[in-house]
């Protein structure tokens, strides 16, 4: 969860004052909790009062006491809803301490008679180590639970729906163990990898020491022993810490199922709550601002991107005065005028963003298909963000899916069922986050799960055949992630025997593009099938499938440079974006000229493309910028050239900035724009350029 709606002050002092005022109101809040109706009838009445768009109806799936304070959720292949609870929410911050001494639960909620209402609840696991776990990911009999500082793998080895084995996958900073801004949920991606994130309290990732890899089934982590684990190193050999070398603040990650080959996809978020991944491998997530600044945002996470919560080099906060800062606080909050910051997809104002899923079902109306679906617990709304391609990035609008006037509705997560219905977890409290909750009694504590589907549409669990290659490939099309994981695993076990069915889906002229993408993802990872599959994907008419094929080639290290050279002149800027960001990991003499070729296609107006170029240049700025300047004959009036210089980090950059900033006719804002770029440079070239600039200003006087 996130900070309370009341805590919207812009400064630390303002927040302290607001918190003090809120603390003075606690008896009123507790009285509200005592008066708040709870139980099945009250929950049903609350759901009836909710508003949905045409073609969508809300119904109650589960309520207290079956489930209370649902923090995160997943839906398995049988349509059962798995929920982490938060009865002990932030117990280390509270005067009342632990409300449930046995620890919080993971509940499996099941509708056994198909009437749309859960009639069975089973506790999969209960322990103080998972108090208000902010992530759950069901992968067959293994369940990944994110409960800072630990990421646990709980395994049901005997099929009785009760965990009987516990392992530790990762850990983050234990000083922030009981904090909303730490470890969040994992999701299985279309490439067979895990995607996850943590907020700005995560601090770092550690591998568990040998003594903690396999744990007793119950009990808290030994924090001193935990600190003996080594820092995780990403695939570039860099320690995953938030110390600015180079990563800062919240981060988004990708790794193999066993935690190996970890990548930092993006960094410098504040509290990026949950990632969502589409079938092409594109990553989306929400991020919370420092409360009160109207800066809650939705991001497309461009690989390798810095997302600007703090100064990239110094770590300074967004409120610290800087040259050329943004006039609007929501933009200033994310350093959007700084070179090296990836733009936001959308600013949504004030809020407390929580869970997100990418909807690839066909049960809901068309407006919600192929879109990220998101819960914002502050304004009490579940939304879609219909995104369309724009240049090398996207633009999006807001489409409300579930709203209500009920001040206790606090949507915390959303997940997709096997039939394409949506399930929404409702924490159900007078406030949201801020290390406080109004309802402080387990006996009266509330919590609901709501199902969204067409009116009158009862839940259906499609038949699942994983015993044949054709059945497994058919299951790959499921909108439900748990089903997709089982199908992917089955297909890989079948190996080449699954190739005919995968090829049929991949070559289909009528299948949706995201189904074809899933087929390509699986097909190219079968022995002997990568060469042809990648080649066909790179020639597909759909740019998303060309992007998918190139991402697969990179993952498999399959002739990446050759493919990059072919795609460098692709007519679609998003495809060229993928080539650009990939160059940072390629070490070949052809890279500067290839980068120059991509840079010459920058039109001067697409910030997504510009930042992709910046990411791609990486440690080769001198050679890349040199090749580009040679190609344009050092003409800084060429389309986009001034922007490329502004974004560059070359030894030649300072002298070029002097030329730009001293050009006649510039406004003060334009001069500040170029001057800000000096802050990201260093060395004798910068010092000489600033001296030249100072002399020019003196002579002008």
VENQUIPE-V669306 format. One record per residue. N is the residue number from 1. RES is the residue in three letters. SS is DSSP state (helix for helix, strand for strand, loop for the rest). PHI is phi in whole degrees, 0 to 359 (NA if undefined). OMEGA is omega in radians with two decimals (NA if undefined). Layout:
N;RES;SS;PHI;OMEGA  N;RES;SS;PHI;OMEGA
This chain:
1;UNK;loop;NA;-3.05  2;UNK;loop;223;-3.00  3;UNK;loop;289;-3.09  4;UNK;loop;298;3.13  5;UNK;loop;301;-3.09  6;UNK;loop;288;-3.01  7;UNK;loop;269;-3.06  8;UNK;loop;244;-3.14  9;UNK;loop;291;-3.04  10;UNK;loop;274;-3.07  11;UNK;loop;242;3.11  12;UNK;helix;298;3.11  13;UNK;helix;297;3.13  14;UNK;helix;299;3.13  15;UNK;helix;292;3.11  16;UNK;helix;297;3.11  17;UNK;helix;296;3.14  18;UNK;helix;296;-3.14  19;UNK;helix;294;3.10  20;UNK;helix;297;3.11  21;UNK;helix;296;3.13  22;UNK;helix;295;3.14  23;UNK;helix;300;3.12  24;UNK;helix;295;-3.09  25;UNK;loop;265;-3.04  26;UNK;helix;303;3.12  27;UNK;helix;303;3.11  28;UNK;helix;296;3.12  29;UNK;helix;298;3.14  30;UNK;helix;295;3.08  31;UNK;helix;297;3.07  32;UNK;helix;302;-3.14  33;UNK;helix;296;-3.14  34;UNK;helix;295;-3.12  35;UNK;helix;276;-3.06  36;UNK;loop;290;-3.13  37;UNK;loop;293;3.12  38;UNK;loop;224;-3.08  39;UNK;loop;109;-3.01  40;UNK;helix;300;-3.09  41;UNK;helix;296;3.13  42;UNK;helix;296;3.13  43;UNK;helix;295;3.13  44;UNK;helix;298;3.12  45;UNK;helix;295;3.14  46;UNK;helix;296;-3.12  47;UNK;helix;291;3.12  48;UNK;helix;298;-3.11  49;UNK;loop;275;-3.10  50;UNK;loop;280;-3.10  51;UNK;strand;250;3.10  52;UNK;loop;228;3.10  53;UNK;loop;286;3.10  54;UNK;loop;303;3.13  55;UNK;loop;91;3.14  56;UNK;loop;229;3.07  57;UNK;strand;236;3.09  58;UNK;strand;259;3.07  59;UNK;strand;222;-3.13  60;UNK;strand;278;3.07  61;UNK;strand;264;-3.13  62;UNK;strand;204;-3.13  63;UNK;strand;210;3.07  64;UNK;loop;300;0.08  65;UNK;loop;272;3.14  66;UNK;loop;300;3.11  67;UNK;loop;213;3.09  68;UNK;loop;227;3.08  69;UNK;loop;42;3.13  70;UNK;strand;293;-3.08  71;UNK;strand;265;3.13  72;UNK;strand;211;-2.92  73;UNK;strand;206;2.94  74;UNK;strand;216;3.11  75;UNK;strand;236;-3.09  76;UNK;loop;271;-3.05  77;UNK;loop;293;3.10  78;UNK;loop;265;-3.13  79;UNK;loop;83;3.11  80;UNK;loop;276;-3.10  81;UNK;strand;261;3.11  82;UNK;strand;259;-3.03  83;UNK;strand;230;2.93  84;UNK;strand;269;-3.08  85;UNK;strand;254;-3.13  86;UNK;loop;229;3.05  87;UNK;loop;297;3.13  88;UNK;loop;261;-3.07  89;UNK;loop;306;3.06  90;UNK;loop;49;-3.05  91;UNK;helix;299;-3.13  92;UNK;helix;288;3.12  93;UNK;helix;265;-2.89  94;UNK;loop;257;3.08  95;UNK;loop;292;-3.13  96;UNK;loop;273;3.08  97;UNK;loop;68;-3.06  98;UNK;loop;278;3.13  99;UNK;loop;271;3.11  100;UNK;loop;240;-3.02  101;UNK;loop;300;-3.13  102;UNK;loop;285;-3.09  103;UNK;loop;98;3.13  104;UNK;strand;284;-3.01  105;UNK;strand;246;2.81  106;UNK;strand;251;-3.09  107;UNK;strand;259;2.97  108;UNK;strand;255;-3.08  109;UNK;strand;254;-3.02  110;UNK;strand;228;3.01  111;UNK;loop;259;-3.03  112;UNK;loop;276;-3.08  113;UNK;loop;249;3.04  114;UNK;loop;72;3.14  115;UNK;loop;267;3.09  116;UNK;loop;91;-3.14  117;UNK;loop;237;3.13  118;UNK;loop;297;3.12  119;UNK;loop;237;3.11  120;UNK;strand;218;3.07  121;UNK;strand;230;3.12  122;UNK;strand;229;3.12  123;UNK;strand;271;3.12  124;UNK;strand;286;-3.09  125;UNK;strand;197;3.08  126;UNK;strand;215;-3.10  127;UNK;strand;188;3.09  128;UNK;helix;293;-3.13  129;UNK;helix;286;3.14  130;UNK;helix;243;3.07  131;UNK;loop;303;-3.14  132;UNK;loop;47;3.07  133;UNK;loop;298;-3.04  134;UNK;loop;264;3.08  135;UNK;strand;200;3.00  136;UNK;strand;215;-3.12  137;UNK;strand;222;-3.07  138;UNK;strand;267;-3.13  139;UNK;strand;233;-3.09  140;UNK;loop;65;3.14  141;UNK;loop;270;3.10  142;UNK;strand;250;-3.09  143;UNK;strand;232;3.11  144;UNK;strand;268;-3.10  145;UNK;strand;241;3.14  146;UNK;strand;262;-3.14  147;UNK;strand;216;-3.00  148;UNK;loop;308;0.22  149;UNK;loop;271;-3.04  150;UNK;strand;252;2.88  151;UNK;strand;248;-3.05  152;UNK;strand;258;2.91  153;UNK;strand;250;3.12  154;UNK;strand;257;-3.05  155;UNK;strand;239;3.01  156;UNK;loop;261;-3.02  157;UNK;loop;278;-3.05  158;UNK;loop;242;3.02  159;UNK;loop;74;-3.14  160;UNK;loop;259;3.13  161;UNK;loop;64;3.05  162;UNK;loop;227;-3.13  163;UNK;loop;295;3.07  164;UNK;loop;227;3.06  165;UNK;strand;210;-3.13  166;UNK;strand;228;3.09  167;UNK;strand;232;3.10  168;UNK;strand;249;-3.13  169;UNK;strand;265;3.13  170;UNK;strand;217;2.92  171;UNK;strand;219;3.05  172;UNK;loop;241;-3.02  173;UNK;loop;300;-3.11  174;UNK;helix;291;3.10  175;UNK;helix;294;-3.14  176;UNK;helix;249;-3.01  177;UNK;loop;300;-3.05  178;UNK;loop;253;-2.99  179;UNK;loop;227;-3.14  180;UNK;loop;291;-2.98  181;UNK;loop;263;-3.11  182;UNK;loop;254;-2.98  183;UNK;strand;287;-3.14  184;UNK;strand;240;-2.88  185;UNK;strand;286;3.01  186;UNK;strand;261;3.05  187;UNK;strand;218;3.12  188;UNK;strand;278;-3.06  189;UNK;loop;264;-3.09  190;UNK;loop;289;3.14  191;UNK;loop;261;-3.13  192;UNK;loop;80;-3.13  193;UNK;loop;250;3.06  194;UNK;strand;262;3.05  195;UNK;strand;241;3.13  196;UNK;strand;198;3.11  197;UNK;strand;205;2.89  198;UNK;strand;220;3.14  199;UNK;loop;274;-2.98  200;UNK;loop;284;2.99  201;UNK;loop;261;-3.14  202;UNK;loop;296;3.03  203;UNK;loop;82;-3.12  204;UNK;strand;191;2.95  205;UNK;loop;242;3.02  206;UNK;strand;242;2.93  207;UNK;loop;278;3.13  208;UNK;loop;291;3.00  209;UNK;loop;296;-3.07  210;UNK;helix;306;-3.09  211;UNK;helix;290;-3.06  212;UNK;helix;242;-3.12  213;UNK;loop;295;3.03  214;UNK;strand;250;-2.98  215;UNK;strand;245;2.88  216;UNK;loop;303;-3.06  217;UNK;loop;298;-3.10  218;UNK;loop;230;3.08  219;UNK;loop;119;3.14  220;UNK;loop;287;3.09  221;UNK;loop;287;3.00  222;UNK;loop;279;-3.02  223;UNK;helix;294;3.11  224;UNK;helix;294;3.11  225;UNK;helix;292;3.14  226;UNK;helix;301;-3.10  227;UNK;loop;292;3.10  228;UNK;loop;280;3.11  229;UNK;loop;293;3.14  230;UNK;loop;282;3.04  231;UNK;strand;298;3.02  232;UNK;loop;293;3.00  233;UNK;strand;253;-3.13  234;UNK;loop;282;-3.05  235;UNK;loop;293;3.05  236;UNK;loop;265;3.10  237;UNK;loop;84;-3.10  238;UNK;loop;261;3.09  239;UNK;strand;294;-3.13  240;UNK;loop;272;3.06  241;UNK;strand;226;-3.10  242;UNK;loop;262;-3.06  243;UNK;strand;260;3.11  244;UNK;loop;81;-3.11  245;UNK;loop;235;0.00  246;UNK;loop;259;-2.91  247;UNK;loop;276;3.11  248;UNK;strand;222;2.92  249;UNK;loop;59;-3.13  250;UNK;strand;290;-3.09  251;UNK;strand;221;3.01  252;UNK;strand;242;-2.97  253;UNK;strand;229;2.97  254;UNK;strand;218;3.12  255;UNK;strand;203;3.03  256;UNK;loop;290;-3.09  257;UNK;loop;298;3.13  258;UNK;loop;267;3.12  259;UNK;loop;91;-3.11  260;UNK;loop;280;3.09  261;UNK;loop;52;-3.08  262;UNK;loop;284;3.06  263;UNK;strand;239;2.94  264;UNK;strand;270;-3.09  265;UNK;strand;286;3.14  266;UNK;strand;204;-3.10  267;UNK;strand;211;3.14  268;UNK;strand;70;2.97  269;UNK;strand;262;3.06  270;UNK;loop;269;3.08  271;UNK;loop;223;3.11  272;UNK;loop;289;-2.81  273;UNK;loop;277;-3.12  274;UNK;loop;201;3.12  275;UNK;strand;275;2.99  276;UNK;strand;228;-3.05  277;UNK;strand;234;3.10  278;UNK;loop;269;-3.02  279;UNK;loop;290;3.12  280;UNK;loop;271;-3.11  281;UNK;loop;91;3.10  282;UNK;loop;276;-3.00  283;UNK;strand;251;3.14  284;UNK;strand;231;3.05  285;UNK;strand;196;3.02  286;UNK;strand;267;3.10  287;UNK;strand;213;-3.10  288;UNK;loop;264;3.08  289;UNK;loop;278;2.89  290;UNK;loop;291;-2.87  291;UNK;loop;311;3.06  292;UNK;loop;101;-3.05  293;UNK;loop;246;3.06  294;UNK;loop;56;-2.99  295;UNK;strand;243;3.05  296;UNK;strand;303;-3.01  297;UNK;strand;223;3.00  298;UNK;strand;245;-3.08  299;UNK;strand;238;2.71  300;UNK;strand;274;-3.04  301;UNK;loop;270;3.07  302;UNK;loop;287;-3.05  303;UNK;loop;304;3.11  304;UNK;loop;86;-3.00  305;UNK;strand;278;2.95  306;UNK;strand;261;-3.02  307;UNK;loop;251;2.73  308;UNK;loop;73;3.08  309;UNK;loop;295;3.03  310;UNK;loop;236;3.10  311;UNK;loop;302;-3.05  312;UNK;loop;303;-3.04  313;UNK;loop;266;-3.03  314;UNK;loop;261;-3.06  315;UNK;loop;79;-3.14  316;UNK;loop;297;3.14  317;UNK;loop;290;-3.06  318;UNK;loop;295;-3.11  319;UNK;loop;276;3.12  320;UNK;loop;283;-3.05  321;UNK;loop;303;3.11  322;UNK;loop;216;-3.14  323;UNK;loop;296;3.03  324;UNK;loop;68;-3.10  325;UNK;loop;290;-2.99  326;UNK;loop;290;-3.14  327;UNK;loop;287;-3.11  328;UNK;loop;268;-3.09  329;UNK;helix;300;3.12  330;UNK;helix;302;3.08  331;UNK;helix;279;3.12  332;UNK;helix;300;-3.10  333;UNK;loop;304;-3.06  334;UNK;loop;247;3.07  335;UNK;loop;53;-3.00  336;UNK;loop;288;3.07  337;UNK;loop;271;-3.11  338;UNK;loop;272;2.99  339;UNK;loop;295;3.13  340;UNK;loop;100;3.10  341;UNK;loop;248;3.13  342;UNK;loop;285;-3.11  343;UNK;loop;292;3.07  344;UNK;loop;275;3.00  345;UNK;loop;290;-3.00  346;UNK;strand;200;2.93  347;UNK;strand;258;-3.06  348;UNK;strand;248;3.08  349;UNK;strand;89;3.13  350;UNK;loop;279;3.12  351;UNK;loop;171;3.10  352;UNK;loop;224;-3.00  353;UNK;strand;296;-3.14  354;UNK;strand;232;-2.93  355;UNK;strand;294;3.13  356;UNK;strand;218;3.02  357;UNK;strand;222;3.05  358;UNK;strand;259;-3.02  359;UNK;strand;267;3.10  360;UNK;loop;237;3.03  361;UNK;loop;267;3.11  362;UNK;loop;233;3.14  363;UNK;loop;279;-3.13  364;UNK;loop;279;3.14  365;UNK;loop;303;-3.01  366;UNK;helix;303;-3.09  367;UNK;helix;299;-3.05  368;UNK;helix;255;-3.09  369;UNK;loop;277;3.14  370;UNK;loop;66;-3.08  371;UNK;strand;222;2.99  372;UNK;strand;288;3.09  373;UNK;strand;247;-2.90  374;UNK;strand;221;3.03  375;UNK;strand;261;2.98  376;UNK;strand;237;-3.00  377;UNK;loop;288;3.14  378;UNK;loop;293;3.11  379;UNK;loop;279;3.02  380;UNK;loop;61;-3.08  381;UNK;strand;210;2.93  382;UNK;strand;248;-3.01  383;UNK;strand;230;2.85  384;UNK;strand;252;3.09  385;UNK;loop;237;-3.13  386;UNK;loop;306;-3.06  387;UNK;strand;250;3.07  388;UNK;strand;236;-3.12  389;UNK;strand;296;3.04  390;UNK;strand;217;-3.08  391;UNK;loop;60;3.12  392;UNK;loop;274;-3.13  393;UNK;strand;230;-3.05  394;UNK;strand;216;2.89  395;UNK;strand;230;-3.02  396;UNK;strand;216;3.02  397;UNK;loop;238;-3.12  398;UNK;loop;243;3.10  399;UNK;strand;231;-3.12  400;UNK;strand;291;-3.14  401;UNK;strand;247;-3.13  402;UNK;strand;210;3.10  403;UNK;strand;222;3.10  404;UNK;loop;196;3.02  405;UNK;loop;272;-3.13  406;UNK;loop;293;-3.04  407;UNK;loop;288;3.11  408;UNK;loop;262;3.13  409;UNK;loop;287;-3.11  410;UNK;loop;226;-3.09  411;UNK;strand;295;-3.06  412;UNK;strand;253;-3.14  413;UNK;strand;199;3.13  414;UNK;strand;219;3.14  415;UNK;strand;214;-3.05  416;UNK;strand;254;3.11  417;UNK;loop;277;-3.12  418;UNK;loop;299;-3.13  419;UNK;loop;267;-3.13  420;UNK;loop;92;3.05  421;UNK;loop;286;3.13  422;UNK;strand;253;3.05  423;UNK;strand;244;-3.11  424;UNK;strand;241;3.06  425;UNK;strand;274;3.13  426;UNK;strand;246;3.09  427;UNK;loop;301;3.03  428;UNK;loop;64;3.14  429;UNK;loop;204;-3.13  430;UNK;loop;290;3.11  431;UNK;loop;237;3.12  432;UNK;loop;216;3.05  433;UNK;loop;71;-3.12  434;UNK;loop;68;3.13  435;UNK;loop;64;-3.13  436;UNK;loop;210;2.98  437;UNK;loop;218;-3.10  438;UNK;loop;285;-3.05  439;UNK;loop;270;-2.99  440;UNK;loop;246;3.11  441;UNK;loop;229;3.12  442;UNK;loop;298;-3.12  443;UNK;loop;292;-3.12  444;UNK;loop;252;-3.08  445;UNK;loop;298;-3.09  446;UNK;loop;246;3.10  447;UNK;loop;174;-3.07  448;UNK;strand;224;2.94  449;UNK;strand;234;-3.06  450;UNK;strand;246;3.12  451;UNK;strand;252;3.10  452;UNK;strand;245;-3.11  453;UNK;strand;200;3.05  454;UNK;loop;302;-3.13  455;UNK;loop;306;3.10  456;UNK;loop;79;-3.09  457;UNK;loop;274;3.11  458;UNK;loop;281;-3.14  459;UNK;loop;297;3.08  460;UNK;loop;229;3.05  461;UNK;loop;251;-3.12  462;UNK;loop;302;3.10  463;UNK;loop;301;-3.08  464;UNK;loop;238;3.12  465;UNK;loop;246;3.12  466;UNK;loop;251;-3.10  467;UNK;loop;266;3.11  468;UNK;loop;232;3.09  469;UNK;helix;302;-3.13  470;UNK;helix;296;3.12  471;UNK;helix;294;3.13  472;UNK;helix;295;3.12  473;UNK;helix;293;3.08  474;UNK;helix;299;-3.13  475;UNK;helix;291;3.08  476;UNK;loop;300;-3.09  477;UNK;loop;277;-3.07  478;UNK;loop;298;3.04  479;UNK;loop;283;-3.09  480;UNK;loop;268;-3.03  481;UNK;helix;293;3.14  482;UNK;helix;296;3.08  483;UNK;helix;294;3.14  484;UNK;helix;301;3.11  485;UNK;helix;300;-3.14  486;UNK;helix;296;3.13  487;UNK;helix;294;3.12  488;UNK;helix;302;-3.12  489;UNK;helix;298;3.13  490;UNK;helix;295;-3.14  491;UNK;helix;300;-3.13  492;UNK;helix;294;3.09  493;UNK;helix;290;3.10  494;UNK;helix;294;3.11  495;UNK;helix;64;-3.09  496;UNK;helix;304;3.12  497;UNK;helix;296;3.12  498;UNK;helix;274;-3.05  499;UNK;helix;300;-3.14  500;UNK;helix;301;-3.14  501;UNK;helix;292;3.09  502;UNK;helix;296;3.13  503;UNK;helix;298;3.12  504;UNK;helix;298;3.12  505;UNK;helix;291;-3.14  506;UNK;helix;299;-3.08  507;UNK;loop;272;-3.10  508;UNK;loop;299;3.10  509;UNK;loop;269;-3.10  510;UNK;loop;244;-3.11  511;UNK;loop;293;3.04  512;UNK;loop;301;-3.08  513;UNK;helix;300;-3.10  514;UNK;helix;289;3.03  515;UNK;helix;290;3.09  516;UNK;helix;297;3.11  517;UNK;helix;298;3.13  518;UNK;helix;297;3.11  519;UNK;helix;297;-3.14  520;UNK;helix;295;3.12  521;UNK;helix;302;-3.10  522;UNK;helix;282;-3.08  523;UNK;helix;298;-3.05  524;UNK;loop;290;3.13  525;UNK;loop;260;2.99  526;UNK;loop;271;-3.11  527;UNK;loop;303;3.07  528;UNK;loop;82;-3.05  529;UNK;loop;248;-3.06  530;UNK;helix;289;-3.03  531;UNK;helix;303;-3.09  532;UNK;helix;292;-3.11  533;UNK;helix;298;3.13  534;UNK;helix;297;-3.13  535;UNK;helix;301;3.12  536;UNK;helix;294;-3.13  537;UNK;helix;298;-3.12  538;UNK;helix;292;3.14  539;UNK;loop;257;-3.07  540;UNK;loop;294;-3.12  541;UNK;loop;290;-3.10  542;UNK;loop;273;-3.11  543;UNK;helix;299;3.11  544;UNK;helix;296;3.11  545;UNK;helix;282;3.02  546;UNK;helix;294;3.08  547;UNK;helix;298;3.14  548;UNK;helix;301;-3.12  549;UNK;helix;298;3.14  550;UNK;helix;292;3.08  551;UNK;helix;298;3.10  552;UNK;helix;296;3.13  553;UNK;helix;302;3.12  554;UNK;helix;295;-3.12  555;UNK;helix;298;-3.12  556;UNK;loop;269;-3.10  557;UNK;loop;54;-3.03  558;UNK;loop;253;3.05  559;UNK;loop;46;-3.00  560;UNK;helix;298;-3.11  561;UNK;helix;299;3.14  562;UNK;helix;297;3.11  563;UNK;helix;293;3.13  564;UNK;helix;298;-3.14  565;UNK;helix;296;3.12  566;UNK;helix;289;-3.07  567;UNK;helix;274;-3.07  568;UNK;loop;296;3.09  569;UNK;loop;250;3.11  570;UNK;loop;302;-3.13  571;UNK;loop;292;-3.10  572;UNK;loop;265;-3.09  573;UNK;helix;294;3.12  574;UNK;helix;291;3.06  575;UNK;helix;296;3.11  576;UNK;helix;294;3.04  577;UNK;helix;303;-3.14  578;UNK;helix;298;3.09  579;UNK;helix;296;-3.09  580;UNK;helix;301;-3.07  581;UNK;helix;293;-3.11  582;UNK;helix;286;-3.03  583;UNK;helix;295;-3.09  584;UNK;helix;295;-3.14  585;UNK;helix;254;3.12  586;UNK;loop;257;-3.13  587;UNK;loop;238;-3.11  588;UNK;loop;207;-3.12  589;UNK;loop;296;-3.12  590;UNK;loop;282;-2.98  591;UNK;helix;299;-3.12  592;UNK;helix;303;3.13  593;UNK;helix;291;3.10  594;UNK;helix;294;3.09  595;UNK;helix;298;3.13  596;UNK;helix;301;3.11  597;UNK;helix;298;3.09  598;UNK;helix;293;-3.10  599;UNK;helix;295;-3.12  600;UNK;loop;290;3.08  601;UNK;loop;263;3.05  602;UNK;loop;286;-3.01  603;UNK;loop;266;3.11  604;UNK;loop;88;-3.09  605;UNK;loop;226;-3.03  606;UNK;loop;253;-3.09  607;UNK;helix;296;3.10  608;UNK;helix;302;-3.11  609;UNK;helix;294;3.14  610;UNK;helix;300;-3.13  611;UNK;helix;290;3.04  612;UNK;helix;297;3.07  613;UNK;helix;298;3.13  614;UNK;helix;297;3.10  615;UNK;helix;297;-3.07  616;UNK;helix;294;-3.12  617;UNK;helix;295;3.04  618;UNK;loop;48;-3.12  619;UNK;loop;269;-3.07  620;UNK;loop;246;-3.05  621;UNK;helix;300;-3.09  622;UNK;helix;302;-3.09  623;UNK;helix;289;-3.09  624;UNK;helix;293;-3.13  625;UNK;helix;294;3.10  626;UNK;helix;299;3.12  627;UNK;helix;296;3.14  628;UNK;helix;293;-3.13  629;UNK;helix;297;3.09  630;UNK;helix;296;-3.11  631;UNK;helix;291;-3.14  632;UNK;loop;261;3.11  633;UNK;loop;58;3.07  634;UNK;loop;59;-3.13  635;UNK;loop;272;-3.10  636;UNK;loop;285;3.05  637;UNK;loop;270;3.09  638;UNK;loop;298;-3.10  639;UNK;loop;306;3.07  640;UNK;loop;80;-3.04  641;UNK;helix;297;-3.12  642;UNK;helix;297;3.11  643;UNK;helix;295;-3.12  644;UNK;helix;295;3.06  645;UNK;helix;297;3.13  646;UNK;helix;303;-3.11  647;UNK;helix;278;-2.97  648;UNK;loop;284;3.11  649;UNK;loop;229;-3.08  650;UNK;loop;268;3.02  651;UNK;loop;296;3.13  652;UNK;loop;279;-3.02  653;UNK;helix;299;-3.06  654;UNK;helix;305;-3.13  655;UNK;helix;296;3.12  656;UNK;helix;290;3.09  657;UNK;helix;296;3.09  658;UNK;helix;302;3.11  659;UNK;helix;299;-3.11  660;UNK;helix;288;-3.04  661;UNK;helix;285;3.14  662;UNK;loop;261;3.10  663;UNK;loop;296;-3.11  664;UNK;loop;292;3.01  665;UNK;loop;85;-3.13  666;UNK;loop;282;3.02  667;UNK;loop;282;3.09  668;UNK;helix;300;3.14  669;UNK;helix;297;3.13  670;UNK;helix;292;3.10  671;UNK;helix;296;3.11  672;UNK;helix;298;3.11  673;UNK;helix;303;3.14  674;UNK;helix;287;-3.13  675;UNK;helix;295;3.14  676;UNK;helix;300;-3.10  677;UNK;helix;297;3.11  678;UNK;helix;299;-3.09  679;UNK;loop;294;-3.10  680;UNK;loop;255;3.14  681;UNK;loop;242;3.09  682;UNK;loop;208;3.07  683;UNK;loop;104;-3.06  684;UNK;helix;294;3.13  685;UNK;helix;296;3.10  686;UNK;helix;295;-3.11  687;UNK;helix;299;3.14  688;UNK;helix;295;-3.13  689;UNK;helix;293;3.14  690;UNK;helix;293;3.07  691;UNK;helix;296;3.12  692;UNK;helix;298;-3.14  693;UNK;helix;293;3.12  694;UNK;helix;296;3.11  695;UNK;helix;296;3.13  696;UNK;helix;297;3.13  697;UNK;helix;291;3.10  698;UNK;helix;295;-3.14  699;UNK;helix;296;3.13  700;UNK;helix;294;3.13  701;UNK;loop;280;NA
